[in-house]
Amino acid sequence: MKLVPRGPHGQLLFRTYLILVGGLAATAALLDYGFGRLQAPAELEPNAWVESTLTLVEARLAAADADARDDLARALERELGLPVRLLPLDHVIREDDDAAGRTQEIFDDAGRASYFRESERLNAALHVGPLPDEHADAQWLDFVPPLFYLAIFVLVGLWLWPLIRDVDLLTHAAREFARDARRPTATHDKATILRDLAASFDEMSARIRGLIQAQKDLTSAISHEIRTPLARIKFALAVIASKAPIEEDLRAIEEDVREVDRLIGAMLDFARLDRPDVRARWQATAGDAWLERVAGKALLKEGQTLRHSAPDEPVPMDPDLMAVALSNLLVNASRYAKTTLAVELGTDGEGSWLAVEDDGPGIPEEARETVFKAFARLDDSRSRGTGGYGLGLAIVARVAALHGGRARAESSSLGGARIVLSWPHPPAAR
């Protein structure tokens, strides 16, 4: 599969390419200009050069006899490398008298320059030229700077492309590994310049994957293995309680066993929801019937009452996952509520929410983010003494995340805490 940088990595390639190429091109242009200024010879003005040359030719010809001037002109032509001719004055046509005695520049059809001067000393007109077109032989030199800059563009691009491609490969692999740590990464064989870094990344991801899997296996194994002796203890307690007069002590032991059993159940639920392959299975759920069924299973303390409300229209959600969240919210609320619990299920055009509140002591504002972390406990009223494990609200937060939403803690109008789980509707439901 050919990997093409895209998105922010394509922008990284473009920015890096522009910086390198622009810097090299600017440096080359500055050096070219500087060396050109240092090596430029001191040249006479073109008019001064022409005047000097014509004056020299005129003096050389004037010093010779009139009959020998044609031969001398040909000798000067070979010496100067320029055509030198003498023209009779009657062959010269002037447009005005001011042109007499002045050097004039004329051009032929090919654009080559010639210089013309009337000379009284020679009693003739001196014609030098046309000058050879020196630029015609050196036109290929005009392509040297563009070719130089083009070479910079190509060389930098060829060097930069595999580097950015490897960066994109590693970034994509890291994102996929973060999404699902069970999938192995194989970047070493695909990378070129960053091959050693890719090999280190593959080794690191393999170790992390092994540690995560070992931790999950250990948690699952311990939870299941503990439940077996717990079941035997429960059975033994029931048998002993029927034969011995220690009913109160056995009831306390049985309650401890049940607490350990509930802890194991919470740990299993949390571990199951934390698996990367768990996804919300969206359904249009009848809110009133669903809420009546789940809330009806709540175990309330003596003297506590539960009221609930739900919309008439269907609510998009995963009813099974949301039932796990509501069960944990109700257990949490009944643990602290004095007399009243309330559940509200609502929906609108953009999203839905599930709120559970109580008339208990509430949650301090500075701890309203912490309570959703696994095994987090409060030092105040909602503490270990209430029998919580610190997993219930972490499970609620995970269910909210699986729905693309979030969970938050607020103050309740009943005087206690209000836990709100909100989530947006999937695109098909909007």
N, C-alpha and C positions, 0 to 999 in steps of 0.2 A: 504494500500500500504506500503510495507516495504521499508524504506529509507536506502540506503547504501552509506556511504561516498565515494566520488570519486574525481578525479582530485586533485586540491590543498588541499581539505579537507582530502582526503585519505593520502596525504603526511603529513599533519598536524598530523593526527592520528599516522602515522608511526614514525615521529620525536619525538613527545611527548612520545610515548610508549618507544622508545629507550632511551630517556633521563632519564625517571623515572626508567625503569627496570635496565638500566646500572648503574645509581647512587646507587640504592638499592643493586644490586648485588656486586658492588665494595665495598660498605660500609660493607656488610655482610662478604665478603671475608677478608677484612682488620681486622674486629673485630675477626673473627674466627682465623686468623693467630696470632693476638696479644694475645688472651686468651690461645691459644695453647702454645705459647712461655712462658707465665707466669705460666701455670699449668704443664708444662712438668717436671717430676721428674728427679733428677740427677741420671743418670744410669751409671753403670760401663760398660766398653767395654765388648762385648760378650766374647772375649778370656779371659779376666781377671776373669769374672764370672765363666767360665768353669774351669779354672785352680784352682780357690779358692775352688769350690765345689769338684773337684776330689781330691785335696790335703786333704780336710777335711775328705772325705770318706776314703781315703787311711790311714790317721792317726787313724781314729776310728777303722778300721779293723785291722791295725797292732798292736794296743794295746790289741786286743783280742787274745785268744788262737786260734790255727789253726783249731781245731775242731768246735769252736763256730762261726767261721767267716761266714759261710753260713746263720746261723740263724740271725746274726747281719746284714748281707746284706739285708735280707728280712725286718728286723726292720727299717733299713735306707730307704728302698724303700717306706715303709709306711710313714715314717717321711718326706721324701723329695717329695713324690708324683711322683718319677721317678723310673723306673726299674734299679736295681743295681745288677750286676752279676760279679762273679769271674770266669775267664776262665784259665785252665792250660796253661802254656807257650808253651807246645808242640802242643797245638791246634791253635797257632798263626803262621801265615805265613807272613813274611815280604818280601817286594820287595828289600829292601836294609837295611844295618846295621844302617844307619843314623836314621831310624824310631824308633830304640829302645829307650825307655825312654821318647819319645815325645808324647804329646797328639795329637791324630788324630781325625778328624771329618769324619764320614762316614754317608751315606744316604741309607735308604731302598727303596724298590720299590714305596712306597707311598710318597717319598720325605721327610720323617721325619729324623731329624738329631740325631745321636748318637755319643758319645765321648768314645775314647778308649785310655788306657794308660797301658804300661807294668811297673810293679812294682817289684823291686828287694826285697823290704822289705816284700812283700806279697808272693813273688815267684809265682806270677800269673799275669794275665792281668785283669785290672779293666775296666768293660764296663758299662757305664751309658747311659740310653736311651732305646728306642728313646723318644725324647721330645714330649709331646702332641702338636697337631696342634691347638694353641690358636686362630689362625685367622679363623679357620673353623666355630667356634661358633659365631664369631663377623663379619662375612662377610656382614650381613644385615646392619651393621653400615656404610659400604661404600656407601650405597644408600642414606644416610641421607642428605649429601650436595647437590647432584643433585635434590632430592625431595624438598629441601628447596628452591633452585633457581627456580625450576619449579613452586612451589607455588607462588613465587614472580611474575613470568611471568603471571600466570593465574589470580591472584588477581588484579594486575595492569590493565590487559586487560579488566577484567570484570568491573572494576571501570571506566576506561577511555572510553570504547566503547559508553555507553549511553551519556556521556558528549559530545564527538565529534559528535555523531549523532544529538544531539540537536543543536549544533553549525551549522552543515550542514543544518539542517532543517530551522533555522532562516536565514541563509545566502541565501538559495534558495528562501525563501519567500520574503526576502527583494529585491532580484533581480527581481522576478516576479512582485512585487508591483511597483518597479521603471519602469518596462516595461509597465505596464498597471495598473494605480491607481484605475481603476473602479472595478477590481476584488478583492473581500474580501479575507483577509488572515485568516486562521484557523490553528494556530500552537499550541494553548493552549492544545488541547486534544491530540495532537501527541507528545508533549514534555514530558520528564520524570524529569530529574534533574533540567533543566532550565524552569520549568513550569511557575514560577512567571514572569520570563523575557519574555517568550512567550506570556503570558496574557497581559503584558504591551505593547508588540509590536503589538498585535492584536488591542488593544484599541487605540494606537497611529495611526496605519494605518487607522482605521475606522474614526478617527477625520480628518486626512489629506484628506481622500477620500471625506468626507462630505464637507470640505472647498473647495476643488478643484471643486467639482460638483456645489456647491453653487456659486462659482465665475464664472463658465462657464454659469450657468443658468442666473445669473445676467447680464453678458455681452450680452448674446443672447437676453434676454428680453428687456434690455435697448435699444439695437440696433434696434430691431423690433418695439418697442413702439415709439421710436423717429421718425422713418421713416413715421409713419402714420400722425402725425401733420405736418411734413415737406412736405408731399405731399399736404396737405390742404393749407399750406402757399404758395406753388408754384402755386397752382390753383388760390388762392386769388390774388396773385401778378399779374398773367396774366390777371385777370379780371380788377383789378384796373388800370393796365398800359394802358388798352384800353380806359379808361374813364377819367383819370386825367392826367394833364400835368406835371407829376413827373417821367418821364421815366428813367432819369439818376439815380435818387435815388433808384427807384425800381430795376433797373438793378444791382446796387451794392448789394442790399439786396438779390436778387436772386443768385448772385455769392456766397455770404456767405452761403446761404442755400445749394447750390451745393457742397460747400467745406465740410459742415457737412455731407452731403450725401456720399461723397467720403470717408470721414473718417470712417463712419459706415461700408461702404463696405470693406475697408481695415481691420477693426477690425474683421468683420465676416470671411474674408478670412484667417486671421491669426489664429483665434480661431478654424476654421475648420481644418486647416493644423496641429494644435497642438494636435488634438485628437489622442490617442494612437492606434485607430483602422484604421487610414488612412495608406494605403500602396501604394507603386508605382505599377501600373499595366503596366508591361513592354510590349512594342510593337515595332516591327521593323517598324519605321516611315520613310516615304520618306521625307528626310530633306528639299529639295528645295521647295516642295509643302507646307509643314507645315510652313516653315519660310515665304514663300510668303503670306500665309493666315494670320498668326499672325501679322507679321510686317505691313501688309496692313491696320490693324486696328489702328495703332499708330496715335495719335493726335499730330501733330508737330506744332510748332509755325511758324509764317510767316518768310520766309527766310531760314528755316532749310531744309536740305536734308538728306535722309536716304539711305545708301547703305548696301547691305547684300550679303553674300555668304554662300553656303551650299554644302556638298559633294553629289556625285551622288549615292553612296550606301546608304542603309537604316541605320538609327541611332537607336539603342536600347534605349528607354526611355518611360516614361509615357507622351504622347503628351498633355494631359489635364493639368497635373500639371506643365509641362514645359512651357505651354502657359501662365499660371498664372505668372510664374517667369519672362518670357520674357516681358510680358505686364508691370510688375512693373519696370523692368530694363529700358524699353523704356520711361516710364513716368518719371523715375528718370533722365535719360540722357537728355531728351528734356527740362527738367526744367532748366538745367544748360548749355546746349550746345549753342554755338554762332551760328554756321551755319551747322555743320556736325555731323551726327551720323553714326556709323557703327556697323553692327551685323555680327558675324562669328559663324557658326555652323560647327564643325569638329569632326572627329572620326578616330580612328586607331585600331590596333589589341587588345589593352588593355582597352581603354576607350574613352569617348567623352567629348566635351566641348562646352559651349555656352558663347561667349564673346560679350559684348556691351561696346562701347567706344564713347567718345565725345571730342569736342575741348573746353570744358569749363575750369573753374579754377582748376579742379582736387581735389584730397583728400590728405590732409597732411599725411605723412608717419606714424606719431605717432597715427593717428586716423583710420587707415585702418582695424583694428580689431574691433574697437568700433562701426563702422557704421552698423554692422550686428546684433546689439542687438536691441530689440524692444524699440521704442520710443527714440532711441539715436539720438541726433542732434549735429551738428557741430557749433562752434562759428564763423567760418570764412565764406567763400563765400557760402558754403552749409549750410545755417542756416534756422531758422524759417521764415525769410522773404521771402524765395522762395516758401513757401506754402506746404512744406513737412510735413509728420506726424511722420516720424521715424519708419514706419512699412514696407515700400516697400522692403528694403534690408533684413529685418528680415524674410519676406516671402520668398525671394530668398534663404536665408541660409537654411530655413526649407525644401524647395523643394530639395535643394542639399542633405541635410541629408536623406530625404526619398529615394533618389537614391543611398545612400551609398557614397556620395561625399562631396564636400565642396565648399564654395564660398570665393573668395579672391579679394582684390582690388589692382590694380597696376597702374603704370603710362602709359598713352596712347601715342602712336606715334603721335596722333593728337594734343597733348598738354594738354589734360584733364585727365579724369579718365577712367580706363578700369576695368570693373567688369567681372570676369571670374567665371563661374559655371562649375566645372568639376566633372565627376562621372565615376566609373569603370563599365565595362559591366557585366551583370549577368553571372553566370557560363555557362548557356545554350548558350549564345551568343558568348562566347570566342572560 
